[in-house]
Amino acid sequence: KKNDCKYMCPADGWVLIRDSELLCGNLGKATLGSGTKEGLFALLLRDYNSDVSMQCMNRLAKLSARWIGTHGFSIGIDDVSPSAVLR
């Protein structure tokens, strides 16, 4: 839509979500919430309620699990074994 162009940022300076669809921006640690009150989850909690924030977290967790399952993600035993210093 032509009116949506005014909300788009070519440098992904902000996130635009409409009808549960990410239209522009990147969802990273800083955007989702890295312990601050400026992240997506805190904003949803403040502007809506805990159910909306929880639903968003749940949907992102399901999306992440599906993406990892589809694109493949594996770790080896060396990745999860403690180093000699920790033993």
VENQUI-V556954 format. One record per residue. N is the residue number from 1. RES is the residue in one small letter. SS is DSSP state (2 for helix, 1 for strand, 0 for the rest). NEAR is the number of other C-alpha atoms within 8 Angstrom. Layout:
# VENQUI-V556954
n=N res=RES ss=SS near=NEAR
n=N res=RES ss=SS near=NEAR
This chain:
# VENQUI-V556954
n=1 res=k ss=0 near=4
n=2 res=k ss=0 near=4
n=3 res=n ss=2 near=6
n=4 res=d ss=2 near=7
n=5 res=c ss=2 near=7
n=6 res=k ss=2 near=5
n=7 res=y ss=2 near=7
n=8 res=m ss=0 near=10
n=9 res=c ss=0 near=9
n=10 res=p ss=0 near=5
n=11 res=a ss=0 near=4
n=12 res=d ss=0 near=10
n=13 res=g ss=0 near=7
n=14 res=w ss=0 near=8
n=15 res=v ss=0 near=11
n=16 res=l ss=1 near=10
n=17 res=i ss=1 near=9
n=18 res=r ss=1 near=7
n=19 res=d ss=0 near=4
n=20 res=s ss=0 near=5
n=21 res=e ss=1 near=6
n=22 res=l ss=1 near=9
n=23 res=l ss=1 near=9
n=24 res=c ss=1 near=11
n=25 res=g ss=0 near=11
n=26 res=n ss=0 near=8
n=27 res=l ss=0 near=8
n=28 res=g ss=0 near=6
n=29 res=k ss=2 near=7
n=30 res=a ss=2 near=8
n=31 res=t ss=2 near=11
n=32 res=l ss=2 near=10
n=33 res=g ss=0 near=13
n=34 res=s ss=0 near=8
n=35 res=g ss=0 near=4
n=36 res=t ss=0 near=7
n=37 res=k ss=0 near=7
n=38 res=e ss=0 near=8
n=39 res=g ss=0 near=12
n=40 res=l ss=2 near=9
n=41 res=f ss=2 near=11
n=42 res=a ss=2 near=12
n=43 res=l ss=2 near=11
n=44 res=l ss=2 near=12
n=45 res=l ss=2 near=11
n=46 res=r ss=2 near=7
n=47 res=d ss=2 near=6
n=48 res=y ss=0 near=9
n=49 res=n ss=0 near=9
n=50 res=s ss=2 near=8
n=51 res=d ss=2 near=6
n=52 res=v ss=2 near=10
n=53 res=s ss=2 near=13
n=54 res=m ss=2 near=8
n=55 res=q ss=2 near=8
n=56 res=c ss=2 near=9
n=57 res=m ss=2 near=9
n=58 res=n ss=2 near=8
n=59 res=r ss=2 near=8
n=60 res=l ss=2 near=8
n=61 res=a ss=2 near=8
n=62 res=k ss=2 near=8
n=63 res=l ss=2 near=8
n=64 res=s ss=2 near=8
n=65 res=a ss=2 near=8
n=66 res=r ss=2 near=8
n=67 res=w ss=2 near=9
n=68 res=i ss=2 near=9
n=69 res=g ss=2 near=8
n=70 res=t ss=2 near=6
n=71 res=h ss=2 near=6
n=72 res=g ss=0 near=7
n=73 res=f ss=0 near=6
n=74 res=s ss=0 near=4
n=75 res=i ss=0 near=6
n=76 res=g ss=0 near=6
n=77 res=i ss=2 near=6
n=78 res=d ss=2 near=5
n=79 res=d ss=2 near=6
n=80 res=v ss=2 near=7
n=81 res=s ss=0 near=6
n=82 res=p ss=0 near=7
n=83 res=s ss=0 near=6
n=84 res=a ss=0 near=5
n=85 res=v ss=0 near=5
n=86 res=l ss=0 near=5
n=87 res=r ss=0 near=5
